[in-house]
Amino acid sequence: MNAFPKDAMRMLKETSRTFYIPITFLQKELKYSVAAAYLVFRAIDEIEDHEELDSDVKYTILMQVSELFKQPFDNEEYLRILGQTKVRMPEVTLRLEEWLQACPNDALPIITDAACEMAYGMAKWAKANWKIRTREDLDDYTYYVAGLVGVMLSDLWEHYGEEKTDRELAIGYGRGLQLVNILRNEKEDLVERGVSFVPDGWTRADLFVYADENLAKADEYMKSLKKKSILLFCRLPLALAHKTLKAMKEGREKMTRAEVEQTVEEVQID
């Protein structure tokens, strides 16, 4: 593997404020694997979230990208799949090949398998126009966009011989973080994208309960971790999720900048 590109860390800092700091806590190989994985996932996520593309276009692109991950990555084919949408895509999406090349070779199959499954799930939900009707629908959607990330991280911990963790708790960790995002962006998603991730008949209070249930699984997941660098990595996003949820329950939109900075300091103290 070549030296990990500095530009990848710059891009990570620009695209993922929540995860940039925790990734820097990890040991070298894991740090590079997780950083590359987040950029790969963000590249796909930007296609799913794009405000100017209709659902059918997203479905077609994401299904083809999913297939692309099943073999050695072909960048010419990727750019052909993006087609006319290329001019509207952000840099992180256009440079997908670079993030895959930045990934340590032995971790690449774990990351491409997860990316393949994620792109497929996002395509499926784009086709359904993100119509979440039931709790099962919410479980399914949040698995593909977040629970899957928890599983991939657990696979990386195990691959590097650091930790063995419970798959269901790892999914709960990802889901809990995603629910906090859904709650925080509920109005914005509805106004800007015409999308609601709230099951039929559910109130905001029901979403809070669902978030609490999954964050409780995340807390259990934390108890199984022994390695300090991995503990630090997992601790910050979870602490921010708990505190953001608490702020929203109190009627605030989000944490203050000072609260975020204080939390970053707190999680680094044993």
Helices and strands as residue ranges (DSSP letters): H 6-15, H 17-25, H 28-49, H 55-68, H 75-82, G 83-88, H 91-94, H 96-102, G 105-107, H 108-127, H 135-142, I 143-147, H 148-159, H 167-184, H 186-188, I 189-193, H 204-223, H 228-249, H 257-267
